[in-house]
Amino acid sequence: MKRQDNKSLKKRYLIWFYKQVKESLDKVDRKFTQLEIDQYILEQMRKLDTSRSAKNYIEEFKVYIQNKEKDALGRKYNGKELKPEYYFLQLKLQAIEKSIEKDFGKKGLEEIETLYEQEMIRRILQEREQKL
């Protein structure tokens, strides 16, 4: 096998492995990010609903947020400790990132992180298009 072919295979595998683990972590972590945004939106809706005609809907949204928070905490923590499976995923991602840096340098890791982010945004935009 040519040296370049070997390097290409390694890169593709590391991209795939990074994507798999990062997606697993993101499934949990994005709920916490969403909660920050949801809380802000809830505050804004309460302020904007001066007539209070949307009060029931706003309260439903509040319950939705509370349920999301409960779910998010249950996926990431056992009490105050990280769940072992979540911690393992963190370690795995760190190890994959070190492997990428070893073979492709910091720029290689930055490239893969950028590709991942672009792919996630593409999926979001594509999903919206298909639903319309």
N, CA, C and O atoms as a GROMACS GRO file, in nm:
protein
  528
    1MET      N    1   0.084  -0.117   0.000
    1MET     CA    2   0.000   0.000   0.000
    1MET      C    3   0.089   0.124   0.000
    1MET      O    4   0.188   0.131   0.073
    2LYS      N    5   0.052   0.221  -0.082
    2LYS     CA    6   0.128   0.345  -0.088
    2LYS      C    7   0.112   0.422   0.043
    2LYS      O    8   0.010   0.412   0.111
    3ARG      N    9   0.215   0.497   0.074
    3ARG     CA   10   0.214   0.577   0.197
    3ARG      C   11   0.095   0.673   0.201
    3ARG      O   12   0.030   0.688   0.304
    4GLN      N   13   0.066   0.736   0.086
    4GLN     CA   14  -0.046   0.831   0.078
    4GLN      C   15  -0.180   0.760   0.098
    4GLN      O   16  -0.270   0.815   0.162
    5ASP      N   17  -0.194   0.639   0.043
    5ASP     CA   18  -0.317   0.563   0.062
    5ASP      C   19  -0.338   0.530   0.209
    5ASP      O   20  -0.449   0.540   0.261
    6ASN      N   21  -0.230   0.491   0.276
    6ASN     CA   22  -0.236   0.458   0.418
    6ASN      C   23  -0.279   0.581   0.499
    6ASN      O   24  -0.364   0.571   0.587
    7LYS      N   25  -0.221   0.695   0.468
    7LYS     CA   26  -0.254   0.818   0.538
    7LYS      C   27  -0.400   0.856   0.513
    7LYS      O   28  -0.469   0.901   0.605
    8SER      N   29  -0.446   0.838   0.391
    8SER     CA   30  -0.585   0.868   0.356
    8SER      C   31  -0.682   0.778   0.432
    8SER      O   32  -0.785   0.824   0.482
    9LEU      N   33  -0.650   0.649   0.441
    9LEU     CA   34  -0.734   0.556   0.516
    9LEU      C   35  -0.740   0.594   0.664
    9LEU      O   36  -0.847   0.590   0.726
   10LYS      N   37  -0.626   0.630   0.720
   10LYS     CA   38  -0.622   0.672   0.860
   10LYS      C   39  -0.710   0.795   0.882
   10LYS      O   40  -0.786   0.803   0.978
   11LYS      N   41  -0.696   0.890   0.792
   11LYS     CA   42  -0.772   1.015   0.806
   11LYS      C   43  -0.923   0.987   0.799
   11LYS      O   44  -0.999   1.039   0.880
   12ARG      N   45  -0.965   0.907   0.704
   12ARG     CA   46  -1.108   0.875   0.691
   12ARG      C   47  -1.158   0.804   0.816
   12ARG      O   48  -1.267   0.833   0.865
   13TYR      N   49  -1.079   0.710   0.868
   13TYR     CA   50  -1.120   0.638   0.989
   13TYR      C   51  -1.131   0.734   1.107
   13TYR      O   52  -1.227   0.730   1.183
   14LEU      N   53  -1.032   0.820   1.122
   14LEU     CA   54  -1.034   0.914   1.234
   14LEU      C   55  -1.150   1.013   1.221
   14LEU      O   56  -1.211   1.050   1.321
   15ILE      N   57  -1.181   1.055   1.100
   15ILE     CA   58  -1.297   1.142   1.080
   15ILE      C   59  -1.424   1.068   1.120
   15ILE      O   60  -1.507   1.123   1.192
   16TRP      N   61  -1.439   0.945   1.075
   16TRP     CA   62  -1.556   0.865   1.109
   16TRP      C   63  -1.567   0.845   1.260
   16TRP      O   64  -1.673   0.862   1.319
   17PHE      N   65  -1.456   0.808   1.323
   17PHE     CA   66  -1.454   0.780   1.466
   17PHE      C   67  -1.485   0.908   1.546
   17PHE      O   68  -1.562   0.905   1.641
   18TYR      N   69  -1.423   1.018   1.506
   18TYR     CA   70  -1.450   1.147   1.570
   18TYR      C   71  -1.599   1.180   1.561
   18TYR      O   72  -1.661   1.218   1.660
   19LYS      N   73  -1.655   1.165   1.442
   19LYS     CA   74  -1.796   1.195   1.420
   19LYS      C   75  -1.886   1.111   1.509
   19LYS      O   76  -1.980   1.162   1.569
   20GLN      N   77  -1.859   0.981   1.517
   20GLN     CA   78  -1.942   0.892   1.597
   20GLN      C   79  -1.944   0.932   1.744
   20GLN      O   80  -2.050   0.941   1.806
   21VAL      N   81  -1.826   0.956   1.799
   21VAL     CA   82  -1.816   0.989   1.941
   21VAL      C   83  -1.868   1.130   1.969
   21VAL      O   84  -1.939   1.152   2.067
   22LYS      N   85  -1.833   1.223   1.883
   22LYS     CA   86  -1.878   1.362   1.901
   22LYS      C   87  -2.030   1.370   1.895
   22LYS      O   88  -2.091   1.443   1.973
   23GLU      N   89  -2.092   1.298   1.804
   23GLU     CA   90  -2.239   1.295   1.796
   23GLU      C   91  -2.300   1.241   1.924
   23GLU      O   92  -2.401   1.294   1.972
   24SER      N   93  -2.240   1.138   1.980
   24SER     CA   94  -2.292   1.080   2.104
   24SER      C   95  -2.285   1.182   2.219
   24SER      O   96  -2.380   1.196   2.296
   25LEU      N   97  -2.174   1.252   2.229
   25LEU     CA   98  -2.161   1.355   2.332
   25LEU      C   99  -2.256   1.471   2.306
   25LEU      O  100  -2.319   1.524   2.398
   26ASP      N  101  -2.266   1.510   2.180
   26ASP     CA  102  -2.353   1.623   2.145
   26ASP      C  103  -2.500   1.595   2.176
   26ASP      O  104  -2.573   1.687   2.212
   27LYS      N  105  -2.542   1.471   2.165
   27LYS     CA  106  -2.681   1.437   2.195
   27LYS      C  107  -2.716   1.474   2.339
   27LYS      O  108  -2.829   1.512   2.368
   28VAL      N  109  -2.620   1.462   2.426
   28VAL     CA  110  -2.641   1.498   2.566
   28VAL      C  111  -2.616   1.647   2.587
   28VAL      O  112  -2.700   1.718   2.643
   29ASP      N  113  -2.502   1.695   2.541
   29ASP     CA  114  -2.462   1.833   2.569
   29ASP      C  115  -2.552   1.936   2.504
   29ASP      O  116  -2.572   2.044   2.560
   30ARG      N  117  -2.608   1.905   2.389
   30ARG     CA  118  -2.692   2.005   2.322
   30ARG      C  119  -2.818   2.035   2.402
   30ARG      O  120  -2.873   2.145   2.391
   31LYS      N  121  -2.863   1.939   2.482
   31LYS     CA  122  -2.981   1.966   2.566
   31LYS      C  123  -2.953   2.079   2.665
   31LYS      O  124  -3.040   2.161   2.692
   32PHE      N  125  -2.832   2.083   2.718
   32PHE     CA  126  -2.796   2.188   2.813
   32PHE      C  127  -2.786   2.324   2.743
   32PHE      O  128  -2.826   2.427   2.799
   33THR      N  129  -2.734   2.324   2.623
   33THR     CA  130  -2.728   2.447   2.544
   33THR      C  131  -2.870   2.493   2.510
   33THR      O  132  -2.901   2.611   2.520
   34GLN      N  133  -2.953   2.400   2.470
   34GLN     CA  134  -3.092   2.433   2.437
   34GLN      C  135  -3.165   2.489   2.559
   34GLN      O  136  -3.247   2.580   2.547
   35LEU      N  137  -3.134   2.435   2.677
   35LEU     CA  138  -3.199   2.484   2.798
   35LEU      C  139  -3.168   2.631   2.823
   35LEU      O  140  -3.256   2.707   2.863
   36GLU      N  141  -3.044   2.671   2.800
   36GLU     CA  142  -3.006   2.812   2.816
   36GLU      C  143  -3.090   2.899   2.722
   36GLU      O  144  -3.144   3.002   2.763
   37ILE      N  145  -3.101   2.856   2.599
   37ILE     CA  146  -3.177   2.931   2.500
   37ILE      C  147  -3.326   2.930   2.534
   37ILE      O  148  -3.392   3.033   2.528
   38ASP      N  149  -3.377   2.813   2.569
   38ASP     CA  150  -3.519   2.801   2.604
   38ASP      C  151  -3.555   2.891   2.722
   38ASP      O  152  -3.660   2.955   2.722
   39GLN      N  153  -3.468   2.895   2.823
   39GLN     CA  154  -3.496   2.980   2.940
   39GLN      C  155  -3.504   3.127   2.900
   39GLN      O  156  -3.591   3.201   2.945
   40TYR      N  157  -3.413   3.168   2.815
   40TYR     CA  158  -3.413   3.307   2.768
   40TYR      C  159  -3.541   3.337   2.689
   40TYR      O  160  -3.604   3.440   2.708
   41ILE      N  161  -3.578   3.246   2.600
   41ILE     CA  162  -3.699   3.263   2.520
   41ILE      C  163  -3.822   3.269   2.611
   41ILE      O  164  -3.911   3.351   2.589
   42LEU      N  165  -3.826   3.184   2.712
   42LEU     CA  166  -3.937   3.185   2.807
   42LEU      C  167  -3.948   3.322   2.876
   42LEU      O  168  -4.056   3.378   2.886
   43GLU      N  169  -3.835   3.374   2.922
   43GLU     CA  170  -3.834   3.507   2.984
   43GLU      C  171  -3.887   3.613   2.888
   43GLU      O  172  -3.968   3.698   2.926
   44GLN      N  173  -3.840   3.607   2.764
   44GLN     CA  174  -3.882   3.706   2.665
   44GLN      C  175  -4.031   3.696   2.634
   44GLN      O  176  -4.100   3.797   2.622
   45MET      N  177  -4.082   3.575   2.622
   45MET     CA  178  -4.225   3.558   2.595
   45MET      C  179  -4.308   3.612   2.710
   45MET      O  180  -4.411   3.676   2.688
   46ARG      N  181  -4.264   3.587   2.833
   46ARG     CA  182  -4.337   3.640   2.950
   46ARG      C  183  -4.342   3.793   2.946
   46ARG      O  184  -4.445   3.853   2.974
   47LYS      N  185  -4.229   3.855   2.911
   47LYS     CA  186  -4.224   4.001   2.903
   47LYS      C  187  -4.310   4.055   2.789
   47LYS      O  188  -4.377   4.157   2.803
   48LEU      N  189  -4.308   3.984   2.676
   48LEU     CA  190  -4.378   4.032   2.557
   48LEU      C  191  -4.530   4.009   2.564
   48LEU      O  192  -4.606   4.081   2.499
   49ASP      N  193  -4.573   3.912   2.641
   49ASP     CA  194  -4.715   3.879   2.651
   49ASP      C  195  -4.782   3.970   2.754
   49ASP      O  196  -4.826   3.925   2.860
   50THR      N  197  -4.789   4.097   2.722
   50THR     CA  198  -4.846   4.194   2.817
   50THR      C  199  -4.996   4.173   2.837
   50THR      O  200  -5.049   4.205   2.944
   51SER      N  201  -5.063   4.121   2.737
   51SER     CA  202  -5.207   4.097   2.751
   51SER      C  203  -5.236   3.966   2.825
   51SER      O  204  -5.350   3.940   2.866
   52ARG      N  205  -5.132   3.885   2.841
   52ARG     CA  206  -5.141   3.755   2.909
   52ARG      C  207  -5.232   3.656   2.836
   52ARG      O  208  -5.278   3.558   2.895
   53SER      N  209  -5.258   3.682   2.710
   53SER     CA  210  -5.346   3.592   2.633
   53SER      C  211  -5.275   3.463   2.592
   53SER      O  212  -5.341   3.366   2.554
   54ALA      N  213  -5.143   3.460   2.599
   54ALA     CA  214  -5.068   3.339   2.567
   54ALA      C  215  -5.018   3.269   2.693
   54ALA      O  216  -4.933   3.180   2.685
   55LYS      N  217  -5.070   3.308   2.806
   55LYS     CA  218  -5.023   3.255   2.936
   55LYS      C  219  -5.021   3.102   2.939
   55LYS      O  220  -4.922   3.043   2.981
   56ASN      N  221  -5.129   3.038   2.896
   56ASN     CA  222  -5.135   2.891   2.901
   56ASN      C  223  -5.028   2.827   2.813
   56ASN      O  224  -4.967   2.727   2.852
   57TYR      N  225  -5.005   2.883   2.696
   57TYR     CA  226  -4.902   2.830   2.606
   57TYR      C  227  -4.762   2.851   2.663
   57TYR      O  228  -4.674   2.766   2.649
   58ILE      N  229  -4.744   2.963   2.725
   58ILE     CA  230  -4.615   2.992   2.788
   58ILE      C  231  -4.590   2.896   2.902
   58ILE      O  232  -4.477   2.849   2.922
   59GLU      N  233  -4.693   2.865   2.978
   59GLU     CA  234  -4.679   2.768   3.087
   59GLU      C  235  -4.650   2.629   3.033
   59GLU      O  236  -4.572   2.554   3.093
   60GLU      N  237  -4.711   2.593   2.922
   60GLU     CA  238  -4.680   2.464   2.858
   60GLU      C  239  -4.534   2.459   2.816
   60GLU      O  240  -4.468   2.356   2.830
   61PHE      N  241  -4.484   2.570   2.763
   61PHE     CA  242  -4.344   2.577   2.724
   61PHE      C  243  -4.254   2.563   2.846
   61PHE      O  244  -4.150   2.498   2.839
   62LYS      N  245  -4.294   2.622   2.958
   62LYS     CA  246  -4.217   2.611   3.083
   62LYS      C  247  -4.210   2.464   3.127
   62LYS      O  248  -4.103   2.417   3.168
   63VAL      N  249  -4.319   2.393   3.119
   63VAL     CA  250  -4.321   2.250   3.155
   63VAL      C  251  -4.232   2.171   3.060
   63VAL      O  252  -4.159   2.082   3.103
   64TYR      N  253  -4.239   2.203   2.932
   64TYR     CA  254  -4.152   2.140   2.833
   64TYR      C  255  -4.004   2.159   2.871
   64TYR      O  256  -3.926   2.064   2.864
   65ILE      N  257  -3.968   2.280   2.911
   65ILE     CA  258  -3.830   2.308   2.953
   65ILE      C  259  -3.793   2.227   3.076
   65ILE      O  260  -3.684   2.171   3.083
   66GLN      N  261  -3.883   2.221   3.172
   66GLN     CA  262  -3.855   2.145   3.294
   66GLN      C  263  -3.834   1.997   3.263
   66GLN      O  264  -3.744   1.934   3.320
   67ASN      N  265  -3.914   1.942   3.175
   67ASN     CA  266  -3.898   1.801   3.135
   67ASN      C  267  -3.766   1.779   3.061
   67ASN      O  268  -3.699   1.678   3.083
   68LYS      N  269  -3.731   1.874   2.975
   68LYS     CA  270  -3.604   1.863   2.902
   68LYS      C  271  -3.486   1.866   2.999
   68LYS      O  272  -3.390   1.791   2.984
   69GLU      N  273  -3.495   1.953   3.099
   69GLU     CA  274  -3.387   1.963   3.198
   69GLU      C  275  -3.373   1.833   3.276
   69GLU      O  276  -3.261   1.786   3.300
   70LYS      N  277  -3.484   1.777   3.317
   70LYS     CA  278  -3.481   1.650   3.391
   70LYS      C  279  -3.417   1.540   3.306
   70LYS      O  280  -3.334   1.464   3.354
   71ASP      N  281  -3.458   1.534   3.179
   71ASP     CA  282  -3.401   1.436   3.085
   71ASP      C  283  -3.252   1.458   3.067
   71ASP      O  284  -3.174   1.362   3.070
   72ALA      N  285  -3.211   1.583   3.047
   72ALA     CA  286  -3.070   1.615   3.025
   72ALA      C  287  -2.985   1.575   3.146
   72ALA      O  288  -2.879   1.513   3.131
   73LEU      N  289  -3.032   1.610   3.263
   73LEU     CA  290  -2.956   1.575   3.384
   73LEU      C  291  -2.945   1.424   3.401
   73LEU      O  292  -2.840   1.373   3.440
   74GLY      N  293  -3.052   1.352   3.370
   74GLY     CA  294  -3.051   1.207   3.382
   74GLY      C  295  -2.959   1.139   3.283
   74GLY      O  296  -2.908   1.030   3.310
   75ARG      N  297  -2.937   1.201   3.167
   75ARG     CA  298  -2.848   1.143   3.066
   75ARG      C  299  -2.700   1.164   3.098
   75ARG      O  300  -2.614   1.087   3.056
   76LYS      N  301  -2.672   1.270   3.175
   76LYS     CA  302  -2.532   1.306   3.198
   76LYS      C  303  -2.482   1.273   3.339
   76LYS      O  304  -2.363   1.248   3.359
   77TYR      N  305  -2.573   1.273   3.436
   77TYR     CA  306  -2.530   1.260   3.576
   77TYR      C  307  -2.601   1.148   3.649
   77TYR      O  308  -2.716   1.115   3.622
   78ASN      N  309  -2.527   1.090   3.744
   78ASN     CA  310  -2.581   1.007   3.850
   78ASN      C  311  -2.567   1.091   3.976
   78ASN      O  312  -2.459   1.096   4.034
   79GLY      N  313  -2.672   1.154   4.018
   79GLY     CA  314  -2.660   1.248   4.129
   79GLY      C  315  -2.576   1.367   4.085
   79GLY      O  316  -2.612   1.438   3.991
   80LYS      N  317  -2.464   1.388   4.153
   80LYS     CA  318  -2.374   1.498   4.117
   80LYS      C  319  -2.253   1.450   4.037
   80LYS      O  320  -2.171   1.531   3.994
   81GLU      N  321  -2.242   1.321   4.019
   81GLU     CA  322  -2.129   1.262   3.946
   81GLU      C  323  -2.166   1.239   3.801
   81GLU      O  324  -2.281   1.208   3.768
   82LEU      N  325  -2.066   1.256   3.713
   82LEU     CA  326  -2.088   1.222   3.573
   82LEU      C  327  -2.119   1.073   3.560
   82LEU      O  328  -2.061   0.991   3.632
   83LYS      N  329  -2.208   1.038   3.471
   83LYS     CA  330  -2.233   0.897   3.445
   83LYS      C  331  -2.107   0.837   3.383
   83LYS      O  332  -2.042   0.902   3.301
   84PRO      N  333  -2.072   0.715   3.421
   84PRO     CA  334  -1.951   0.652   3.367
   84PRO      C  335  -1.949   0.647   3.214
   84PRO      O  336  -1.844   0.668   3.153
   85GLU      N  337  -2.064   0.620   3.152
   85GLU     CA  338  -2.066   0.611   3.006
   85GLU      C  339  -2.042   0.747   2.940
   85GLU      O  340  -1.982   0.755   2.833
   86TYR      N  341  -2.088   0.855   3.005
   86TYR     CA  342  -2.063   0.989   2.952
   86TYR      C  343  -1.916   1.024   2.968
   86TYR      O  344  -1.852   1.078   2.877
   87TYR      N  345  -1.862   0.994   3.084
   87TYR     CA  346  -1.721   1.020   3.111
   87TYR      C  347  -1.633   0.942   3.013
   87TYR      O  348  -1.534   0.994   2.962
   88PHE      N  349  -1.669   0.816   2.988
   88PHE     CA  350  -1.596   0.734   2.892
   88PHE      C  351  -1.596   0.798   2.754
   88PHE      O  352  -1.493   0.800   2.686
   89LEU      N  353  -1.710   0.851   2.711
   89LEU     CA  354  -1.717   0.918   2.581
   89LEU      C  355  -1.627   1.041   2.577
   89LEU      O  356  -1.563   1.068   2.475
   90GLN      N  357  -1.621   1.115   2.687
   90GLN     CA  358  -1.530   1.230   2.693
   90GLN      C  359  -1.386   1.186   2.675
   90GLN      O  360  -1.310   1.246   2.598
   91LEU      N  361  -1.349   1.079   2.746
   91LEU     CA  362  -1.212   1.028   2.736
   91LEU      C  363  -1.182   0.979   2.594
   91LEU      O  364  -1.075   1.004   2.540
   92LYS      N  365  -1.279   0.909   2.536
   92LYS     CA  366  -1.261   0.856   2.401
   92LYS      C  367  -1.240   0.970   2.301
   92LYS      O  368  -1.153   0.961   2.215
   93LEU      N  369  -1.320   1.075   2.312
   93LEU     CA  370  -1.305   1.188   2.221
   93LEU      C  371  -1.169   1.254   2.238
   93LEU      O  372  -1.104   1.289   2.139
   94GLN      N  373  -1.125   1.271   2.361
   94GLN     CA  374  -0.993   1.330   2.385
   94GLN      C  375  -0.883   1.244   2.323
   94GLN      O  376  -0.789   1.296   2.263
   95ALA      N  377  -0.896   1.113   2.338
   95ALA     CA  378  -0.795   1.022   2.281
   95ALA      C  379  -0.796   1.027   2.128
   95ALA      O  380  -0.691   1.024   2.065
   96ILE      N  381  -0.914   1.035   2.069
   96ILE     CA  382  -0.924   1.045   1.922
   96ILE      C  383  -0.860   1.175   1.877
   96ILE      O  384  -0.786   1.176   1.778
   97GLU      N  385  -0.887   1.284   1.946
   97GLU     CA  386  -0.828   1.414   1.911
   97GLU      C  387  -0.676   1.408   1.919
   97GLU      O  388  -0.607   1.464   1.833
   98LYS      N  389  -0.623   1.342   2.020
   98LYS     CA  390  -0.477   1.327   2.031
   98LYS      C  391  -0.422   1.244   1.916
   98LYS      O  392  -0.314   1.272   1.864
   99SER      N  393  -0.496   1.142   1.876
   99SER     CA  394  -0.452   1.059   1.764
   99SER      C  395  -0.452   1.140   1.634
   99SER      O  396  -0.362   1.126   1.552
  100ILE      N  397  -0.553   1.223   1.616
  100ILE     CA  398  -0.559   1.309   1.498
  100ILE      C  399  -0.440   1.404   1.498
  100ILE      O  400  -0.374   1.421   1.395
  101GLU      N  401  -0.413   1.466   1.611
  101GLU     CA  402  -0.300   1.558   1.621
  101GLU      C  403  -0.168   1.487   1.595
  101GLU      O  404  -0.078   1.543   1.531
  102LYS      N  405  -0.154   1.364   1.643
  102LYS     CA  406  -0.032   1.288   1.623
  102LYS      C  407  -0.006   1.264   1.475
  102LYS      O  408   0.107   1.281   1.427
  103ASP      N  409  -0.109   1.226   1.403
  103ASP     CA  410  -0.092   1.192   1.262
  103ASP      C  411  -0.107   1.311   1.166
  103ASP      O  412  -0.049   1.311   1.058
  104PHE      N  413  -0.186   1.413   1.206
  104PHE     CA  414  -0.218   1.521   1.113
  104PHE      C  415  -0.197   1.662   1.169
  104PHE      O  416  -0.225   1.761   1.101
  105GLY      N  417  -0.148   1.670   1.293
  105GLY     CA  418  -0.118   1.799   1.353
  105GLY      C  419  -0.243   1.874   1.399
  105GLY      O  420  -0.356   1.830   1.379
  106LYS      N  421  -0.219   1.989   1.462
  106LYS     CA  422  -0.330   2.070   1.513
  106LYS      C  423  -0.419   2.119   1.399
  106LYS      O  424  -0.541   2.126   1.414
  107LYS      N  425  -0.358   2.151   1.286
  107LYS     CA  426  -0.438   2.196   1.171
  107LYS      C  427  -0.530   2.084   1.122
  107LYS      O  428  -0.642   2.110   1.078
  108GLY      N  429  -0.481   1.962   1.128
  108GLY     CA  430  -0.564   1.848   1.088
  108GLY      C  431  -0.684   1.833   1.180
  108GLY      O  432  -0.795   1.805   1.134
  109LEU      N  433  -0.662   1.851   1.310
  109LEU     CA  434  -0.772   1.844   1.406
  109LEU      C  435  -0.870   1.959   1.381
  109LEU      O  436  -0.992   1.938   1.381
  110GLU      N  437  -0.819   2.078   1.360
  110GLU     CA  438  -0.906   2.193   1.332
  110GLU      C  439  -0.990   2.168   1.205
  110GLU      O  440  -1.107   2.204   1.200
  111GLU      N  441  -0.928   2.108   1.105
  111GLU     CA  442  -1.000   2.077   0.980
  111GLU      C  443  -1.114   1.980   1.007
  111GLU      O  444  -1.225   2.000   0.958
  112ILE      N  445  -1.088   1.876   1.083
  112ILE     CA  446  -1.190   1.777   1.113
  112ILE      C  447  -1.302   1.838   1.198
  112ILE      O  448  -1.419   1.810   1.175
  113GLU      N  449  -1.266   1.921   1.294
  113GLU     CA  450  -1.368   1.988   1.375
  113GLU      C  451  -1.457   2.078   1.288
  113GLU      O  452  -1.578   2.083   1.305
  114THR      N  453  -1.394   2.148   1.194
  114THR     CA  454  -1.469   2.235   1.103
  114THR      C  455  -1.559   2.153   1.012
  114THR      O  456  -1.675   2.189   0.990
  115LEU      N  457  -1.507   2.044   0.958
  115LEU     CA  458  -1.588   1.957   0.873
  115LEU      C  459  -1.710   1.903   0.950
  115LEU      O  460  -1.820   1.897   0.896
  116TYR      N  461  -1.687   1.865   1.074
  116TYR     CA  462  -1.796   1.814   1.158
  116TYR      C  463  -1.903   1.922   1.177
  116TYR      O  464  -2.022   1.896   1.159
  117GLU      N  465  -1.862   2.041   1.212
  117GLU     CA  466  -1.956   2.151   1.235
  117GLU      C  467  -2.034   2.182   1.106
  117GLU      O  468  -2.155   2.202   1.110
  118GLN      N  469  -1.964   2.185   0.994
  118GLN     CA  470  -2.032   2.211   0.866
  118GLN      C  471  -2.134   2.103   0.835
  118GLN      O  472  -2.243   2.132   0.786
  119GLU      N  473  -2.099   1.979   0.862
  119GLU     CA  474  -2.191   1.867   0.837
  119GLU      C  475  -2.314   1.877   0.926
  119GLU      O  476  -2.426   1.851   0.880
  120MET      N  477  -2.297   1.914   1.052
  120MET     CA  478  -2.412   1.926   1.142
  120MET      C  479  -2.504   2.039   1.096
  120MET      O  480  -2.626   2.024   1.100
  121ILE      N  481  -2.448   2.150   1.053
  121ILE     CA  482  -2.529   2.261   1.002
  121ILE      C  483  -2.600   2.220   0.873
  121ILE      O  484  -2.717   2.252   0.854
  122ARG      N  485  -2.528   2.151   0.786
  122ARG     CA  486  -2.590   2.104   0.661
  122ARG      C  487  -2.710   2.014   0.691
  122ARG      O  488  -2.814   2.026   0.627
  123ARG      N  489  -2.696   1.925   0.788
  123ARG     CA  490  -2.806   1.836   0.824
  123ARG      C  491  -2.926   1.913   0.875
  123ARG      O  492  -3.040   1.883   0.839
  124ILE      N  493  -2.901   2.013   0.958
  124ILE     CA  494  -3.010   2.094   1.011
  124ILE      C  495  -3.084   2.164   0.897
  124ILE      O  496  -3.207   2.162   0.891
  125LEU      N  497  -3.009   2.226   0.809
  125LEU     CA  498  -3.070   2.299   0.699
  125LEU      C  499  -3.142   2.205   0.603
  125LEU      O  500  -3.250   2.238   0.554
  126GLN      N  501  -3.084   2.093   0.576
  126GLN     CA  502  -3.145   1.996   0.486
  126GLN      C  503  -3.275   1.942   0.547
  126GLN      O  504  -3.373   1.924   0.476
  127GLU      N  505  -3.276   1.917   0.676
  127GLU     CA  506  -3.394   1.866   0.744
  127GLU      C  507  -3.509   1.964   0.731
  127GLU      O  508  -3.623   1.924   0.707
  128ARG      N  509  -3.481   2.091   0.746
  128ARG     CA  510  -3.584   2.194   0.736
  128ARG      C  511  -3.639   2.198   0.594
  128ARG      O  512  -3.760   2.210   0.575
  129GLU      N  513  -3.553   2.188   0.495
  129GLU     CA  514  -3.597   2.191   0.357
  129GLU      C  515  -3.692   2.076   0.326
  129GLU      O  516  -3.791   2.093   0.256
  130GLN      N  517  -3.660   1.960   0.377
  130GLN     CA  518  -3.741   1.841   0.349
  130GLN      C  519  -3.878   1.850   0.414
  130GLN      O  520  -3.974   1.795   0.360
  131LYS      N  521  -3.890   1.916   0.527
  131LYS     CA  522  -4.018   1.927   0.597
  131LYS      C  523  -4.110   2.029   0.533
  131LYS      O  524  -4.232   2.023   0.552
  132LEU      N  525  -4.054   2.121   0.457
  132LEU     CA  526  -4.139   2.226   0.397
  132LEU      C  527  -4.215   2.181   0.278
  132LEU      O  528  -4.289   2.258   0.219
   0.00000   0.00000   0.00000
